[in-house]
Structures are given as structure tokens and as C-alpha cells.
């Protein structure tokens, strides 16, 4: 007994000592040279936020971040590490700049806006995407397996048979914040006009959307996805041809409703117009209704084209169609009355809808219209039985497929301009005598940044394990399902759009023209009559959705003793002395945008992983069955990597065995 106890203790010491040593060696690396707070590393982004929620971002003195860090470090996953970890030290030695010239990926991994993430600024911390991808409504081995498993895997040598299954299910998403975080960084978008003096660097510039430059307001969203699924399955047992041979087909009909549920909150009533030269040479009206501005149908100033993509719908959007058609050909290599084990080929025909980016929260049916091909396994084993009518059986069914590439429309942000930069304003230019001249047309960048892309997913997997208790008239199923798919592979298609025939630069908050005033001869000089309005050709290539950028190579347009040229937000009366007199700036050459500036990561669906528990109770009568069941599915990824849909569902399932 003593020798056995000694062996157990020795084994524990030998297995735990290397991990303790590793932890100690990491703890010894302390950054003693600086008193500043080193940022944590979450989802490959360098963040410096002071929040208490591990789902956003943290400083390293935050208890929540330390808990998250230790959780990741113990699991040896890339992500959130403690500040005294050597990986943080190495990361902070990297140059944080956008690398858009890489031919294969062109993903902006480390961008400048990550270096200064303001407190509670979820737009920048959470790296929102332009698309929310889901698990196909038709990919559900849990729903497919329950109820009829006793019929389709029954041992029937030298006999052909047919079993049908018809299921109607209702599903609804929960945890709406997780959806909103993927699209917007959080449930709230704060807007503040360019003329608001105390605006923060986390508030979206209202001017970009046609909202008044004196506007302040808040938009809250509560996204919900609902589905009604009518799943039809048929199973052909072909034992008379070859014992264990079978084929199966599945065709789910889906009605889906996606509702962003946007609500405008705390809108101020100070709805002033855009001043002359801000959006047009003359004063033009603005709106103070957020939903009107985000609908994409509101044009203002010299903006002549409505949004074609990325619109915010105040109403629920619905679609109806066939999710996918599954075709399965399988063979049970080992099959007896007590167990079976087999393989199958699984092909999925693309019959659903593909994303077209018309709306930022657009309904999708199926897998994005990808063709899938792969294989799977199925097995069962009777674990316990009492007589011919009572048994406890374990079932396993799962498959892995590759989702082949197809063509989709995706919206992308600019690399150097950060999240949601696809909604900033662009100026259109003409080339005159080797100079770029603003031609009087503004567009929202969403129309330029939405492009055709080839999208594929390397691996998708769906597997379910089930325990089934069978009595003479009833069957009780209880199981677990795991679903996962890798991150999308997105590659721009070399497809020239009509818009590519034009030249564009980022407007930011810069004016479209400047106002030249005469000055009085008396001192101090006073504003006198307006002489003319001069086109401003500059661009603000570093502007973001929240902050204006600097004018490129700024210089005075004109300055003399008799005239002064000022911006639209400058004081334009009284003495020219004072800090509120703003001289207009221009640049000889505006910086143009191109598709090489697009951040493909922003339009790429992330990896999905979910855990699901499900169950069903069924009643049998001769060769028919009917049952009711349900499922709850939750996010399977950790911390800031979560991009999956949380949902629950209930169903009624029945069928006949011939």
C-alpha cells in the first residue's frame, strides 16, 4: 500500500513540476523599466481600454483581464496574456502599421488605431465586421438524428425499406449583444456632429451620414433572428443490393426573419443646416433623424447617389426558400442487431441565398450558396437492454465537408482608417493638367468599398452524440451536438466596376469649397464682402469614422493684406483676429483611394464553433412515430473571438417506416 501511494505521489509531482516551472519562468519576466500600463493582447489586437468586461478590452491591472489572461495561458491559446509575459514584450516591439501589400492576404493585422483605444470605445476595441455569418438552417445533425434512429439503423438483412421524416421547427436567437458586437462593436452607436466642441473620439461623426453638424444622438440595436424550418428527409435502406448500403436525402424549407430593431435615443433638437461650403457651395439642409440618415435613401449637399449597400433597415427583413439539398450515400461496414459502424459521402447542393451586402443585417438562407463535399461516420451500440422492448442505445453521427468558393458581394473598411470607415464620405476628382481637381460630387464610401469577392471555407464539421432510451411505446432521446467551421477565405475578384472609372479621395470633415472675404483697410481688419468661393481639392486620407484627419501637405490657399480665405466653420464677421478664425487649407495633390486600401478582414466572416444540447420524446404506433423536441445552442469560442449565433429551438417531428 505504501509503495502504491509513493508511486501516485511521484507521478503527480513529475507531471505538475514542468508546468509550475514554466509558470515561474514566465512570471520572472517583469517590465520594470516603465510605469505606464502595458496593454493586453486580445484577438491579435493591442488594446488599452479600461472596462471590466472581458468581452471587450482591458488594462492589465483589471481583475477581469487577469482572469482572462490566466485562462488563455493555461490553455496555450493565442490571445490574452498577462503583461509580464514575454509574448507581450515581443508584440510591443513590432511596428504597428497596415500591411496591405501582401499578395495572399492583404489583411490589416496591426493597424495604427489599435495603439490608442479610448475607454469604452467599442467601435475600435471589438473590430466590427460588415457581415454576420451563421450556421446554415439546414445543417443540424441533432435534428436529423432524433426520433427515427431506431428505424434507419435497424438490422434488416436482405431487405429494402424506406423511412420518412418531416419536422417543423421554430428557432430564435438570444444574447443580441453578441450579434451587435460583431457588426458595430456593441449595442450602441453614439453620433456627434463636427461642430460639437466636447465630442469624444468614440462618437461617430454625424456629418458623414447627413446628420446636422450640431447633432448629438444615440442609436441602440437589439438584433434578433427567427427561423421557421420545415425539414423533409427520406432514407432508403438498400440491404437487398448490398447489406449495409443506404442513401438519404434532405431538403429543408426555411422562412427567416432578421430584425435589427434599431431605436434612436437621446436625439437633440438642434437641427441646423450644413453651412455654406461644408457639403455644397450654398447652405444645405441636414437631417436630425438617425433612422432616416442610416436608411441610405437620404442625400444631402453635393452627394447625388444614394447608398447602394450597407443600409440600416428599421423594419424586419424576411426571406423564404430551400436552405440546401443534402445527398448522402453510405455503407455500414459492420452491422449486427447490437451495433453498427459505417461511412458515408456527403454532398450539399447550394440552393439558399448568397450575401449581397444590400443591408448590414441581411437575412441569409442556407450556407451562403456554397457547394459542399465531404464525408462522415455513423455508429450505434446497445449499452443495456431488458427484453426485446427496453434498451439504452448510444448513437454517433457526424461529417466534415469543404465549402467550395463562390462569388459574393462584400463590403470592406479602409485599412488605415479603421472600423466602419466604409461609411465615410469621398470626394470625386478629375485630372486636369496633371492635377487632381474636385469635380463637385460626393459619395458615401460604402458604394466604393463593396466589391465582388471569392469566398470559401476550408473545413466545416457537424457531429452529434445521442443516448436513446426505448420502451414499448415511447422513446426518449438526449444528446450533445458540436458544430464548427473555419474562418472564411476572402479574395477580391479582379472585376472592374463602373465606379472604378472615377477617382476618389477621402473627404473627412474638410470643406468642398472655401470662402474668400474682402478686408477693410482700417486696423484691426474686419470681414467685408464675399469675393468668391474657391474649390477645395484637399483630402483627409487619415480620417476615421470618429475623428477627422489632417489635410495633406497643408498650405494657405491665399493670404494677403486685402483678402482672407476661411473655412465654413470659421467665424466670418467682425475682426479677423482670434482663434475662431480658421484659415482654409488645401493640398496640391489629393491622396486617392484604391481597392488596395481595403481591409479584407473587415468583410470576412469569422470562425464559428457552438455547443448544443438537444432532446426529444417520441411515441410509436406500428410503423409510425411522432415526437416533440428542442435544442439550445451557445457560443463555443472564448473571449473576444466569439462570432457564432446563440439560439434555441423547438420542433415537432414525425414519420412513417415502409
C-alpha positions in Angstrom: 0.0 0.0 0.0 2.8 2.4 0.9 4.6 1.7 -2.4 1.5 2.4 -4.4 0.9 5.6 -2.6 4.5 6.6 -3.2 4.1 5.9 -6.9 1.0 8.0 -7.1 2.6 11.0 -5.4 5.7 10.7 -7.6 3.5 10.7 -10.7 1.7 13.8 -9.6 5.0 15.7 -8.8 6.5 14.7 -12.1 3.5 15.8 -14.2 2.9 19.1 -12.4 6.6 20.2 -11.9 7.2 21.2 -15.6 4.1 23.4 -15.7 5.0 25.1 -12.4 8.5 25.7 -13.7 7.1 27.2 -16.9 4.7 29.4 -15.0 7.5 30.6 -12.7 9.8 31.3 -15.7 7.1 33.5 -17.3 6.4 35.3 -14.0 10.0 36.3 -13.7 9.8 38.4 -16.9 8.7 41.8 -15.4 8.7 45.0 -17.3 10.3 47.2 -14.7 11.6 49.9 -17.0 8.3 51.7 -17.4 5.5 52.8 -15.1 3.0 53.0 -17.9 0.2 50.5 -18.3 1.1 47.8 -20.9 -2.0 46.8 -23.0 -3.4 43.3 -23.1 -3.5 41.3 -26.2 -6.9 40.1 -27.2 -7.7 38.5 -30.6 -4.4 39.8 -32.0 -5.3 43.4 -31.3 -3.4 45.6 -29.0 -6.0 47.2 -26.7 -5.8 49.8 -23.9 -9.3 50.1 -22.6 -10.4 50.4 -19.1 -13.5 48.3 -18.9 -14.5 45.5 -16.6 -15.8 43.1 -19.2 -13.5 40.5 -20.7 -15.6 40.5 -23.8 -14.3 44.0 -24.8 -10.9 45.1 -23.7 -9.0 45.7 -20.5 -5.9 47.1 -18.9 -3.6 44.7 -17.3 -4.4 45.8 -13.8 -8.0 44.9 -14.4 -9.0 41.7 -12.5 -11.3 40.6 -15.3 -8.4 40.8 -17.8 -6.0 38.9 -15.5 -8.6 36.2 -15.2 -9.0 36.0 -18.9 -5.2 36.1 -19.3 -4.7 33.2 -17.0 -7.5 31.2 -18.7 -5.8 31.6 -22.1 -2.3 31.0 -20.8 -3.2 27.7 -19.2 -4.9 26.5 -22.3 -2.0 27.6 -24.5 -4.2 29.5 -26.9 -3.2 32.7 -28.8 -4.9 35.7 -27.3 -5.0 37.4 -23.9 -1.7 37.2 -22.0 -0.5 38.8 -18.8 1.5 41.9 -19.1 4.7 40.4 -17.7 4.6 37.7 -20.3 7.4 37.7 -22.9 4.9 37.5 -25.8 3.5 40.9 -24.8 7.1 42.3 -24.7 7.8 40.9 -28.2 4.5 42.1 -29.6 5.1 45.7 -28.4 8.4 45.7 -30.4 6.6 45.1 -33.6 5.9 48.1 -35.9 2.1 48.6 -35.8 1.3 49.5 -39.3 -1.0 48.3 -42.0 0.4 45.8 -44.4 -1.9 45.9 -47.4 0.7 45.0 -50.0 0.8 41.3 -49.1 -0.5 39.5 -52.2 -2.0 36.5 -50.4 -4.0 38.0 -47.6 -3.8 41.8 -47.5 -5.4 41.7 -44.1 -4.7 44.6 -41.8 -3.4 42.7 -38.8 -1.8 45.5 -36.8 -3.3 48.9 -37.5 -2.5 52.3 -36.0 -5.8 52.8 -34.4 -5.2 49.8 -32.1 -2.5 51.7 -30.3 -4.8 54.2 -28.6 -8.1 52.6 -27.9 -10.2 55.0 -25.8 -12.1 53.9 -22.7 -15.5 52.3 -23.6 -14.9 52.8 -27.3 -16.3 49.5 -28.5 -16.2 50.5 -32.2 -12.4 50.3 -32.1 -11.9 47.7 -29.4 -14.1 44.9 -30.9 -13.1 45.3 -34.6 -16.7 45.0 -36.1 -17.3 43.3 -39.4 -19.6 44.2 -42.2 -21.3 40.8 -42.3 -22.7 38.3 -39.8 -22.4 34.7 -40.9 -24.5 31.9 -39.5 -24.7 28.2 -39.4 -27.0 27.0 -42.2 -30.5 26.4 -41.0 -30.3 23.0 -42.8 -27.1 21.8 -41.2 -28.3 20.1 -38.0 -27.3 16.5 -37.3 -29.1 16.8 -34.0 -32.5 17.4 -35.6 -31.8 14.9 -38.3 -30.8 12.1 -35.9 -33.5 12.1 -33.2 -36.8 10.2 -33.5 -36.2 7.9 -36.3 -32.7 6.5 -35.4 -34.3 3.2 -34.3 -35.7 2.7 -37.8 -32.9 3.7 -40.1 -30.2 1.8 -38.2 -32.2 -1.3 -37.5 -30.7 -4.6 -38.6 -32.7 -5.8 -41.6 -30.6 -8.2 -43.7 -31.6 -8.7 -47.4 -34.4 -6.2 -47.1 -35.0 -2.9 -48.7 -37.0 -0.3 -46.8 -38.0 3.4 -46.8 -38.3 5.7 -43.8 -39.6 9.3 -44.0 -39.2 12.2 -41.6 -40.9 15.5 -41.5 -40.0 18.2 -39.0 -41.3 21.7 -38.4 -39.1 23.8 -36.1 -39.1 27.3 -34.8 -35.8 28.8 -33.7 -34.9 32.2 -32.2 -31.6 33.8 -31.3 -30.7 35.2 -27.9 -27.9 37.2 -26.5 -28.4 40.0 -29.0 -25.3 41.8 -27.8 -23.1 39.1 -29.3 -24.5 39.9 -32.7 -24.3 43.7 -32.2 -20.7 43.4 -31.1 -19.7 41.7 -34.3 -21.4 44.3 -36.5 -20.9 47.5 -34.5 -18.7 46.8 -31.6 -21.6 47.0 -29.2 -25.3 47.6 -28.9 -25.0 51.4 -29.0 -23.7 53.8 -31.7 -23.1 57.4 -30.5 -23.2 60.2 -33.0 -21.9 63.8 -32.6 -21.6 66.4 -35.3 -18.3 68.0 -36.3 -19.4 71.3 -34.6 -19.9 69.7 -31.2 -17.0 71.1 -29.1 -16.9 68.4 -26.4 -17.3 65.4 -28.7 -15.2 62.4 -27.9 -13.0 60.2 -30.1 -15.6 57.4 -29.7 -18.5 59.3 -31.2 -19.2 58.8 -34.9 -19.0 61.9 -37.0 -22.7 62.7 -37.7 -21.9 64.7 -40.8 -20.9 61.6 -42.8 -24.5 60.4 -42.6 -26.2 63.7 -43.5 -27.0 64.5 -39.8 -26.6 68.1 -38.7 -23.1 69.2 -37.7 -24.7 70.3 -34.4 -26.4 66.9 -33.9 -26.0 64.6 -30.9 -27.8 61.3 -30.6 -27.6 57.6 -29.9 -28.8 54.6 -31.8 -29.4 51.3 -30.0 -29.9 48.0 -31.7 -31.3 44.7 -30.5 -30.7 42.2 -33.3 -32.9 39.1 -33.4 -33.0 36.2 -35.9 -36.1 33.9 -36.2 -36.5 30.9 -38.4 -39.3 28.5 -39.3 -37.9 25.4 -40.8 -39.8 22.6 -42.5 -37.3 19.7 -42.8 -38.1 16.8 -45.1 -35.9 13.7 -45.0 -36.2 10.3 -46.7 -34.0 7.3 -46.1 -33.6 4.4 -48.5 -32.2 1.1 -47.0 -30.7 -1.0 -49.8 -29.8 -4.1 -47.9 -31.1 -6.3 -50.7 -28.5 -4.9 -53.0 -25.7 -4.9 -50.5 -26.1 -5.4 -46.8 -25.4 -2.0 -45.1 -25.9 0.1 -48.2 -28.2 3.1 -48.0 -28.8 6.6 -49.3 -30.5 9.6 -47.7 -31.8 13.0 -49.0 -32.7 16.1 -47.0 -34.4 19.3 -48.2 -35.3 21.9 -45.6 -37.6 24.8 -46.5 -36.8 27.9 -44.5 -38.6 31.2 -43.7 -36.2 33.5 -41.9 -36.7 37.0 -40.3 -33.8 39.2 -39.3 -34.7 42.3 -37.3 -32.1 44.8 -36.3 -34.6 46.6 -34.0 -32.9 50.0 -34.2 -34.1 52.6 -31.8 -33.0 56.3 -31.8 -32.4 57.6 -28.3 -31.5 61.0 -26.8 -31.6 62.9 -30.1 -31.1 66.7 -29.6 -33.4 69.2 -31.3 -30.7 71.5 -32.6 -31.1 70.6 -36.2 -29.1 73.3 -38.1 -28.3 73.1 -41.8 -24.8 72.4 -43.2 -23.1 75.8 -43.6 -22.1 77.1 -47.0 -19.0 75.2 -48.3 -19.3 72.4 -45.9 -21.2 70.0 -48.2 -22.0 72.3 -51.1 -21.2 75.9 -52.0 -24.5 77.0 -50.5 -26.1 76.2 -47.2 -28.0 72.9 -47.5 -30.4 71.1 -45.2 -29.4 68.3 -42.9 -31.5 65.7 -41.0 -31.8 65.1 -37.3 -33.3 61.7 -37.6 -30.8 58.8 -37.3 -33.0 56.2 -38.9 -33.5 58.5 -42.0 -29.8 59.1 -42.2 -28.9 55.4 -42.0 -31.6 54.2 -44.4 -29.3 55.1 -47.3 -32.1 56.9 -49.1 -31.2 60.4 -47.8 -28.9 62.6 -50.0 -27.5 65.9 -49.0 -25.3 68.7 -50.4 -23.3 67.5 -53.4 -24.0 63.9 -52.6 -26.1 62.8 -55.6 -26.1 59.0 -55.2 -27.9 57.1 -52.5 -26.4 54.2 -50.6 -26.5 51.0 -52.7 -25.2 48.8 -49.9 -24.8 48.6 -46.1 -28.2 50.1 -45.4 -29.8 50.0 -41.9 -33.4 48.8 -42.1 -35.8 50.0 -39.5 -38.2 47.1 -40.4 -37.6 43.3 -40.2 -36.3 41.7 -43.4 -37.6 38.2 -44.4 -36.8 35.6 -47.0 -38.2 32.2 -47.9 -36.5 29.4 -49.8 -34.8 26.0 -49.8 -31.9 26.1 -47.4 -29.9 23.3 -49.1 -30.3 19.8 -50.5 -28.2 17.1 -48.8 -27.4 13.9 -50.7 -25.8 11.1 -48.7 -24.6 7.7 -49.9 -23.4 5.4 -47.1 -22.3 1.9 -46.3 -22.3 0.3 -42.9 -19.2 -1.8 -42.8 -20.1 -3.5 -39.6 -23.7 -4.2 -38.8 -25.5 -6.6 -36.4 -28.5 -6.4 -34.1 -26.4 -4.8 -31.4 -24.2 -2.3 -33.2 -23.2 -0.8 -36.5 -20.4 1.3 -37.8 -20.2 2.9 -41.3 -19.0 5.7 -43.5 -20.8 7.9 -46.0 -20.2 10.5 -48.7 -22.0 13.8 -48.1 -22.7 16.4 -50.8 -24.7 19.6 -50.2 -26.3 21.4 -53.2 -26.3 25.2 -52.9 -29.9 26.2 -53.1 -30.0 29.0 -50.5 -29.2 32.7 -50.8 -25.8 34.4 -51.1 -24.9 37.6 -49.2 -25.3 40.7 -51.4 -24.5 43.4 -48.7 -27.6 45.5 -49.5 -28.3 45.7 -45.8 -25.8 45.5 -42.9 -28.1 42.9 -41.3 -29.5 41.0 -44.2 -31.3 37.7 -44.0 -29.5 34.6 -45.2 -30.9 31.2 -46.0 -28.5 28.3 -46.1 -24.7 28.3 -46.2 -24.2 31.3 -48.5 -24.8 29.2 -51.6 -21.6 27.1 -51.3 -21.3 23.7 -52.8 -20.1 21.3 -50.1 -18.4 17.9 -50.4 -17.1 15.6 -47.7 -17.7 12.5 -45.7 -18.9 11.3 -42.3 -19.4 8.4 -40.0 -22.3 6.8 -38.2 -22.4 4.3 -35.4 -24.6 2.9 -32.7 -24.2 0.5 -29.8 -26.8 -1.1 -27.5 -25.5 -0.3 -24.0 -28.2 -2.0 -22.0 -31.3 -4.0 -22.7 -34.1 -5.8 -20.9 -36.1 -8.0 -23.2 -37.0 -7.0 -26.7 -38.8 -3.8 -25.9 -36.5 -1.9 -23.5 -33.0 -0.7 -24.3 -30.5 2.1 -23.8 -28.5 2.8 -27.0 -25.7 5.2 -27.9 -25.6 6.8 -31.3 -23.0 8.9 -33.1 -23.3 10.7 -36.4 -21.1 13.4 -37.9 -19.5 14.7 -41.0 -16.8 17.0 -42.3 -17.0 19.0 -45.6 -15.2 21.6 -47.6 -17.2 24.6 -48.7 -16.1 25.5 -52.2 -15.6 29.1 -53.2 -18.3 31.1 -54.8 -18.8 34.8 -55.7 -20.4 37.2 -53.2 -20.7 40.9 -52.7 -18.8 42.1 -49.6 -18.3 45.5 -48.0 -14.8 46.4 -46.6 -13.3 49.1 -44.4 -10.2 51.0 -45.4 -7.0 49.7 -43.8 -5.6 52.9 -42.4 -9.0 54.4 -41.4 -10.3 51.8 -39.0 -13.6 50.2 -38.3 -16.8 51.4 -40.1 -14.6 53.6 -42.4 -16.7 52.2 -45.2 -19.3 54.9 -44.2 -17.1 58.0 -44.5 -17.5 60.5 -47.4 -15.4 60.5 -50.5 -14.7 63.3 -53.0 -14.7 62.6 -56.7 -11.8 64.1 -58.7 -11.0 65.0 -62.3 -7.4 65.0 -63.5 -6.8 68.4 -65.1 -3.3 69.3 -66.4 -1.8 66.6 -64.1 -3.6 67.9 -61.1 -6.5 66.5 -59.2 -9.5 68.8 -59.0 -12.6 68.2 -57.0 -15.5 68.0 -59.5 -18.4 68.7 -57.2 -19.6 65.1 -56.4 -19.7 63.4 -53.1 -20.4 59.7 -52.4 -20.5 57.5 -49.4 -17.6 55.1 -49.3 -20.0 52.2 -48.9 -20.7 52.3 -52.7 -17.0 52.2 -53.5 -15.9 49.7 -50.8 -18.4 47.0 -51.7 -16.8 44.5 -54.1 -17.2 41.1 -55.6 -15.1 38.5 -53.8 -14.5 34.8 -53.9 -15.4 33.3 -50.6 -14.7 29.7 -49.4 -14.5 27.9 -46.1 -11.8 25.3 -45.6 -13.4 23.0 -43.2 -16.9 22.6 -41.7 -17.9 19.9 -39.2 -21.2 18.9 -37.6 -21.4 16.0 -35.1 -23.9 14.7 -32.6 -23.8 12.1 -29.9 -27.1 10.7 -28.6 -28.4 8.4 -25.8 -31.8 6.9 -26.6 -34.0 5.0 -24.1 -36.6 2.9 -25.7 -39.7 1.4 -24.1 -42.6 -0.4 -25.8 -44.4 2.8 -26.8 -42.1 5.7 -26.2 -38.6 6.8 -27.0 -36.5 9.4 -25.0 -33.6 11.0 -26.8 -30.9 13.2 -25.1 -27.8 14.4 -26.9 -25.0 16.8 -27.5 -24.0 18.5 -30.8 -20.8 20.3 -31.8 -20.7 22.4 -34.9 -17.6 24.3 -36.2 -16.4 25.9 -39.3 -13.2 27.7 -40.0 -12.8 31.4 -40.8 -13.8 32.4 -44.3 -11.1 32.8 -47.0 -11.9 36.0 -48.9 -10.1 37.1 -52.1 -11.1 40.1 -54.2 -12.1 39.4 -57.8 -10.4 41.5 -60.4 -13.7 42.8 -61.7 -13.8 46.5 -62.8 -16.9 48.3 -61.7 -18.3 51.4 -63.3 -17.3 53.4 -60.2 -13.7 52.4 -60.9 -13.6 54.8 -63.8 -13.7 57.7 -61.4 -11.1 59.0 -59.0 -11.9 59.3 -55.3 -10.2 60.7 -52.1 -11.4 60.7 -48.5 -13.3 64.0 -47.7 -13.4 63.6 -44.0 -14.6 66.9 -42.4 -12.8 69.1 -44.9 -14.9 71.5 -46.9 -15.8 71.3 -50.6 -15.0 75.0 -51.0 -13.5 78.0 -49.2 -14.9 81.5 -48.8 -12.8 84.5 -49.8 -13.6 87.7 -48.0 -12.5 91.3 -48.6 -11.0 93.0 -45.6 -11.5 96.6 -44.5 -8.5 99.0 -44.7 -8.8 100.0 -41.1 -7.0 98.3 -38.3 -7.8 95.9 -36.8 -9.0 94.5 -40.2 -12.7 93.5 -40.4 -14.5 91.0 -42.6 -16.1 92.8 -45.5 -17.9 91.4 -48.6 -17.6 87.9 -50.0 -15.4 88.0 -53.1 -15.8 84.4 -54.3 -15.8 80.7 -53.3 -12.8 78.6 -54.2 -12.9 74.8 -54.7 -11.0 72.9 -52.0 -9.2 70.0 -53.6 -7.6 68.5 -50.5 -8.4 65.1 -48.9 -8.1 63.8 -45.4 -6.5 60.4 -46.0 -6.2 59.6 -42.3 -9.8 60.4 -41.2 -11.7 57.7 -39.3 -15.4 57.3 -38.6 -14.9 59.1 -35.3 -12.1 61.6 -35.9 -11.2 63.9 -38.8 -7.8 63.6 -40.4 -5.2 66.2 -41.2 -5.2 67.9 -44.5 -2.4 66.5 -46.7 0.5 68.8 -47.3 -1.5 71.8 -45.9 -0.7 75.3 -47.0 -2.6 78.6 -47.3 -4.8 78.8 -50.4 -4.5 82.6 -50.4 -3.3 85.2 -47.9 -2.8 88.9 -48.4 -3.4 92.3 -46.7 -6.6 92.7 -48.6 -8.3 89.3 -48.6 -8.7 86.3 -46.3 -10.0 82.8 -47.2 -11.7 80.8 -44.4 -13.4 77.5 -43.8 -17.1 77.0 -43.4 -16.8 76.6 -39.6 -14.7 79.8 -39.2 -16.1 83.0 -37.7 -16.9 85.2 -40.7 -17.7 88.5 -39.2 -16.1 91.1 -37.0 -12.3 91.4 -36.5 -10.1 88.8 -38.2 -8.1 88.4 -35.0 -8.9 85.5 -32.7 -8.6 81.7 -32.5 -12.0 81.1 -34.0 -10.9 82.5 -37.4 -9.9 79.4 -39.3 -7.8 79.8 -42.5 -8.8 77.4 -45.3 -6.2 74.8 -46.3 -5.6 72.9 -49.4 -3.1 70.4 -50.9 -1.6 70.4 -54.4 -2.3 66.7 -54.8 -5.1 64.8 -53.0 -4.4 61.2 -52.0 -6.7 58.8 -53.9 -8.1 55.6 -52.6 -7.9 52.3 -54.4 -9.0 48.7 -53.8 -5.5 48.0 -52.4 -6.5 50.2 -49.4 -9.4 47.8 -48.5 -9.1 45.7 -45.3 -10.4 42.3 -46.3 -10.5 41.2 -42.7 -13.4 43.6 -42.1 -15.6 41.8 -44.6 -14.7 38.3 -43.6 -16.9 36.0 -41.5 -15.1 34.7 -38.5 -14.7 31.1 -37.4 -17.8 29.5 -35.8 -18.0 27.0 -33.0 -21.0 26.1 -31.0 -22.2 23.6 -28.3 -25.7 22.3 -28.3 -27.8 20.1 -26.1 -31.0 18.6 -27.5 -33.6 16.1 -26.8 -36.9 14.6 -28.0 -39.7 12.4 -26.6 -41.4 10.2 -29.2 -44.4 7.9 -29.3 -44.7 4.9 -31.6 -47.7 3.2 -33.1 -46.9 0.3 -35.5 -44.6 1.8 -38.2 -45.4 5.5 -37.4 -43.9 7.9 -34.9 -44.3 11.4 -33.7 -42.4 13.4 -31.1 -41.6 16.9 -29.7 -38.1 18.1 -29.1 -36.0 21.1 -28.5 -32.4 22.4 -28.5 -30.3 25.1 -27.0 -27.1 26.2 -28.8 -24.5 28.5 -27.3 -21.2 30.1 -28.4 -18.2 27.8 -28.3 -15.3 30.3 -28.7 -13.7 32.2 -25.9 -13.4 35.8 -25.0 -13.2 38.3 -27.9 -13.2 35.7 -30.7 -16.9 35.0 -30.4 -18.7 35.2 -33.8 -21.4 32.5 -33.5 -25.1 32.7 -33.1 -26.7 31.7 -29.8 -30.2 30.3 -30.4 -32.9 27.9 -29.1 -35.5 25.9 -30.9 -38.5 23.7 -30.5 -39.9 21.2 -33.1 -42.4 18.5 -33.9 -41.1 15.5 -35.8 -43.0 12.6 -37.3 -42.6 10.0 -40.0 -43.5 6.6 -41.4 -41.4 3.5 -41.9 -42.3 1.3 -45.0 
